[in-house]
Amino acid sequence: MNWNDAAQDLLDSILSMTPRPVRDAAGSEIRGVAERIAEGEGKQRVGVEIVIAAWVSTTPEAIRPDLPRQMERLGLDPEEYRHLIDA
């Protein structure tokens, strides 16, 4: 599965905020979920929106309330993704 540069950059930024002991596992999990989402949507490439959906879906419920703050740190508008965060 191909990834566009912006999607890979976002994944790298997300992982830079992830605690080192779980960073590799989190990266593998987000990457796998993102690629499954893209395949399910019939896409040949993973984009930023798919990475965000994968990130939110793989974030444990206990720390999901912190996602809006993390999104803002990455320059994202958490309100655009409220439907994913609250799901």
C-alpha positions, 0 to 999 in steps of 0.5 A, spaced: 500 500 500 502 506 498 502 512 502 502 519 500 508 524 503 503 528 508 500 521 511 507 519 512 509 525 515 503 525 520 504 518 522 511 520 524 509 526 528 503 522 531 509 517 533 513 522 536 508 524 541 507 516 543 511 514 549 518 510 546 516 503 550 510 503 545 512 507 539 514 501 535 507 497 536 503 503 536 506 505 529 505 498 526 498 498 529 496 505 526 499 503 519 495 496 519 489 499 521 490 505 516 491 500 510 485 496 512 481 502 511 484 504 505 483 498 502 476 497 504 474 504 501 477 501 495 483 506 495 490 505 492 494 510 497 493 512 504 492 519 505 492 524 511 484 523 513 485 515 513 491 516 518 487 520 523 481 515 522 486 510 524 490 514 530 483 515 533 480 508 532 487 505 535 487 510 541 485 507 548 478 509 550 482 512 557 486 517 553 482 519 547 479 525 551 486 528 550 486 527 542 483 534 541 489 537 545 494 532 541 491 534 534 491 541 536 499 540 537 499 537 530 495 543 527 489 539 526 482 542 528 479 537 532 472 539 531 473 536 524 474 529 527 469 530 533 465 524 530 471 520 530 473 521 537 466 521 540 464 514 536 
